[in-house]
Amino acid sequence: MSAALTQTELTLTSPAQSKMSELFRQVDDSIQGVRVFATAGGCSGISFGMTFTDAINEDDGVLDCDGFKVVVDDGTLGYLRGVEIDFVDDGNGNATFVFNNLPQVGGGCGTCGSSGGGCG
């Protein structure tokens, strides 16, 4: 059985909750929630994304919000504890979800932004 997430583990700002609710009104009933996932790569060593999911697994954590659920698997949750998901719209057609308070994760080689690039 999936476990309920607490506000100390993951939060959504009011703009993020509003946008998620809006998006959920546009999808079919088979969608169970929004899955937050982590992928390796980039200078930080890990990046995050979100996708609709039609399944909630036993090892998932679930944050119940008004009209939708945020689903996070056990492995990703370790990277997301204390993170806040926000929705930012600059009014110029640039709107996106952002992850605030991300923990510093090792990765990369300290060469991001330098002319050398790469590892080694």
C-alpha positions in Angstrom: 0.0 0.0 0.0 1.3 3.5 -0.9 2.3 5.9 1.9 1.0 9.4 2.5 3.6 12.1 2.0 3.8 14.9 4.5 4.3 18.7 4.0 7.9 18.3 5.3 8.6 15.8 2.5 7.1 17.6 -0.5 5.0 20.8 -0.9 3.3 22.6 -3.7 2.8 26.3 -3.8 -0.7 27.7 -4.4 0.1 28.6 -8.1 1.4 25.0 -8.6 -1.7 23.5 -7.1 -4.0 25.7 -9.2 -2.2 24.7 -12.4 -2.2 21.0 -11.5 -6.0 21.2 -10.8 -6.5 22.9 -14.2 -4.5 20.2 -16.0 -6.3 17.4 -14.2 -9.7 18.7 -15.4 -8.4 18.1 -18.9 -7.3 14.4 -18.6 -9.4 11.3 -18.7 -10.4 9.3 -15.6 -7.7 6.7 -16.0 -5.0 9.1 -14.8 -4.3 8.5 -11.1 -1.9 11.4 -10.4 1.2 13.2 -11.5 4.4 11.2 -11.1 7.5 13.2 -10.1 10.6 11.4 -11.2 14.4 11.8 -11.2 16.8 11.0 -14.0 20.6 11.0 -13.9 22.5 13.5 -16.0 23.4 17.2 -16.2 25.8 19.2 -14.1 24.0 18.5 -10.9 24.0 14.8 -11.5 20.2 14.5 -11.4 17.3 16.3 -12.9 13.6 16.1 -12.2 10.4 15.9 -14.2 6.7 15.2 -14.0 4.3 13.1 -16.0 0.7 11.9 -15.7 0.5 8.3 -14.4 -2.3 5.8 -14.5 -0.8 3.6 -11.7 0.1 4.1 -8.1 2.5 1.4 -6.8 3.0 0.0 -3.4 6.3 1.7 -2.9 5.1 5.1 -4.0 4.5 8.1 -1.7 1.4 10.0 -2.4 0.6 13.7 -1.6 -3.1 14.2 -1.7 -4.0 17.6 -3.0 -7.4 19.2 -3.9 -8.5 17.4 -7.1 -5.2 15.5 -7.8 -2.4 13.4 -6.3 1.3 13.8 -6.6 3.1 10.4 -6.7 6.8 9.8 -5.9 8.6 6.5 -5.9 10.8 5.6 -3.0 14.1 6.2 -4.9 13.1 9.6 -6.1 11.7 10.7 -2.7 15.2 10.6 -1.2 16.2 13.4 -3.6 13.0 15.4 -3.1 12.6 15.6 0.7 12.0 19.2 1.6 11.4 20.3 -2.0 8.8 22.8 -3.0 7.2 22.6 -6.5 6.1 26.0 -7.8 4.5 27.2 -11.1 6.0 30.3 -12.6 4.5 32.3 -15.4 6.4 35.4 -16.5 3.5 36.7 -18.6 5.4 36.4 -21.8 4.3 32.8 -22.7 7.0 31.3 -20.5 5.3 29.1 -17.9 6.8 26.1 -16.2 6.9 24.1 -13.0 10.1 24.7 -11.0 11.6 22.7 -8.1 12.7 24.9 -5.2 15.0 23.9 -2.3 16.7 21.1 -4.2 19.4 19.4 -2.1 22.9 19.7 -3.4 23.6 16.4 -5.1 27.1 15.3 -6.1 27.6 14.7 -9.8 29.3 16.3 -12.7 32.9 17.1 -12.5 33.0 20.8 -11.4 33.6 21.8 -15.0 30.2 23.2 -15.9 30.5 26.6 -17.5 34.2 26.2 -18.0 35.9 26.0 -21.4 37.3 22.6 -20.6 34.0 20.8 -20.2 33.6 17.1 -19.6 35.3 14.8 -17.1 38.8 14.2 -16.9 
